[in-house]
Amino acid sequence: SQQGEEDPQALSIQEGENATMNCSYKTSINNLQWYRQNSGRGLVHLILIRSNEREKHSGRLRVTLDTSKKSSSLLITASRAADTASYFCANYSGGYQKVTFGIGTKLQVIP
Amino acid sequence: NAGVTQTPKFQVLKTGQSMTLQCAQDMNHEYMSWYRQDPGMGLRLIHYSVGAGITDQGEVPNGYNVSRSTTEDFPLRLLSAAPSQTSVYFCASRDHATGTEGYTFGSGTRLTVV
C-alpha cells in the first residue's frame, strides 16, 4: 500500500499549547501536502511542501520534510479551540497523477 | 465560484441497487478524483481522471465505474451496491499536472447500504 501513516492517531492538548503530528510513507515523497478536516466536512488544503524543501511556514503552521526518512511533521503553534479537527498528510505518486492520504491525526484542543 | 459540488449529501441504498454519485466543479480543473473515507482507514482512492475522456483506477476500484465526458463532471457509479460500500465519498479536483497544487474537496456523500 502507498498509504501514509500518521502519528499519533489522536492528540489532546490545552489551548495555547503547540501540537505536533507526524507522517511517514513507505514510498518516496513527492511534494507532500497537509489537509484539515472538520467533523462532517470535506478536507481543506493547508500547505504543500515540495520535495526539495526542508521547512515551510504558513501563519501558525510549520511543516518539515525529511525525504531520506520519508517523513514529514506538522506543527501548529499556539493552538486554538477552532483547530480541533483531523489532520491528514498526502503524497503524490504515479507522476503526480495520484494522491495518497495518510490515516489522519485527530486533534482536540481543549479551551 | 461554487468549487466542487457533490450530490446527494446522504443516500440509503438496498443491497443490489445501483446509483450514481454526482460531482461537478466550476474551476476548470483538469484533475478529478473520487475517494472513500472509512473509520481508521483514512481516504482511499477509487478512481481518478487527468482530463476529459481519460480515467484510471485507484486503490479500491472494484464495484465502481466512472466516466469523464466533460471537464466539469466526474460521476461515480455504484453498479450493484453492497454493505461494504457503506462509506463517506469525497470528490476532489485540482488544476495542473505539476503536483504543486492541493486538492479542492467537495462536502461529501454519506452512503449507507442496507
Interface residues (C-beta under 8 A of the other chain):
Chain A: S1 Q2 Q3 G4 N30 N31 Q33 Y35 R41 G42 L43 V44 H45 L46 L48 R50 F88 A90 Y92 G95 Y96 Q97 K98 V99 T100 F101 G102 I103 G104
Chain B: V4 Y31 S33 Y35 G40 M41 G42 L43 R44 L45 Y48 V50 D56 G58 E59 F90 A92 A97 T98 G99 T100 E101 G102 Y103 T104 F105 G106 S107 G108
